[in-house]
């Protein structure tokens, strides 16, 4: 799941560290794709510091949510439908339709949460801002993250841009998908293909909208 979908499960928590923890694995991967951290394997390193303990709590919830999501029937069925819709868009490009369908589904879930007023994006950013940066730095040091300066720069840019607000428009989701593809393939989608992708996302959206809350309800029960 993407940032806002992870936030959905902890939108009512008062602890900003838990919220940060729920999106921290993806923030780190976006900042440095080479980083592979496994703090859940060394929980003793974070004991005694409430901030770090709650960052770890959020991290573990992130892992649990992704495990439930990616193994669900919902995920398999919806990505299969979206994959067929976008296959013609990526023909003669190196972009894998299965990859695009996977990420596209996740971004559309964020889009629907915003559209149905199920989360407040600005509240999400407020929680990230509220996290004590010294505690976060200590947590990342205990995780073994190298070159925290790169991550810090990415995090501050992520927060200041409030980029996730752009997910309110389908065309912005297409551009976001293309930027993700640029990390993997030298040639991605041109302007016409991006327009076609937006069109196909528009076809898929009402299909997803019919029962998109089902997956959130399923995961929420499993998290209890």
Residue pairs with C-beta under 8 A, 6 or more apart in sequence:
1 65
1 66
1 69
1 106
1 109
2 26
2 106
2 107
2 109
2 110
3 23
3 26
3 110
3 124
3 164
4 109
4 110
4 113
4 114
4 119
4 121
4 124
4 164
4 167
5 65
5 106
5 109
5 110
5 113
5 216
6 22
6 23
6 26
6 61
6 62
6 65
7 19
7 22
7 23
7 119
7 124
8 113
8 118
8 119
8 216
9 22
9 61
9 65
9 216
9 219
9 220
9 223
10 18
10 19
10 22
10 58
10 61
11 119
11 120
11 123
11 124
13 19
15 54
16 127
16 128
16 130
16 131
17 50
17 51
17 52
17 54
17 55
17 57
17 58
17 131
17 132
17 135
18 54
18 55
18 57
18 58
18 61
19 58
19 124
19 127
19 128
19 131
20 55
20 58
20 127
20 128
20 131
20 136
21 54
21 55
21 56
21 57
21 58
21 59
21 60
21 61
21 62
22 58
22 59
22 61
22 62
22 65
23 58
23 62
23 128
24 55
24 58
24 59
24 62
25 37
25 59
25 62
25 63
26 62
27 151
27 154
27 155
27 158
28 35
28 37
28 145
28 151
29 35
30 154
30 158
31 150
31 151
31 153
31 154
31 155
32 147
32 150
32 151
33 183
35 145
35 146
37 143
37 144
37 145
38 143
39 45
39 46
39 56
39 59
39 139
39 142
39 143
40 56
40 59
40 60
40 63
42 142
43 56
45 142
46 52
46 53
46 55
46 56
46 139
46 142
47 53
49 135
49 138
51 131
51 132
51 135
51 136
51 139
52 135
52 138
52 139
52 142
55 135
55 136
55 139
56 139
61 223
64 222
64 223
65 219
65 223
68 218
68 219
68 222
68 223
69 75
69 215
69 219
72 215
72 218
72 219
74 214
74 215
74 218
75 105
75 215
78 105
78 207
78 208
79 98
79 101
79 102
79 105
80 101
81 204
81 207
82 101
82 104
82 105
82 200
82 204
83 97
83 98
83 100
83 101
85 200
85 203
85 204
86 97
86 100
86 101
86 104
86 197
86 200
87 97
88 196
89 97
89 189
89 193
89 196
89 197
89 200
90 96
90 97
90 100
90 189
90 193
93 185
93 187
93 188
93 189
93 193
94 185
94 186
94 187
95 181
95 185
95 188
95 189
99 181
99 184
100 177
100 181
100 197
103 177
103 180
104 173
104 177
104 201
104 204
105 208
107 167
107 173
107 176
107 177
108 173
108 201
108 204
108 205
108 208
109 208
109 212
109 215
110 164
110 167
111 167
111 168
111 170
111 173
111 205
112 118
112 205
112 208
112 209
112 212
113 119
114 121
114 167
114 168
115 168
121 162
121 164
121 165
122 162
124 164
125 159
125 162
125 164
128 155
128 158
128 159
129 159
133 152
137 148
140 148
140 151
141 148
145 151
166 172
166 176
167 173
167 176
170 198
170 201
170 202
170 205
171 194
171 198
173 198
173 201
174 189
174 194
174 195
174 197
174 198
174 201
175 194
177 197
178 188
178 189
178 194
178 197
181 188
181 189
182 188
189 197
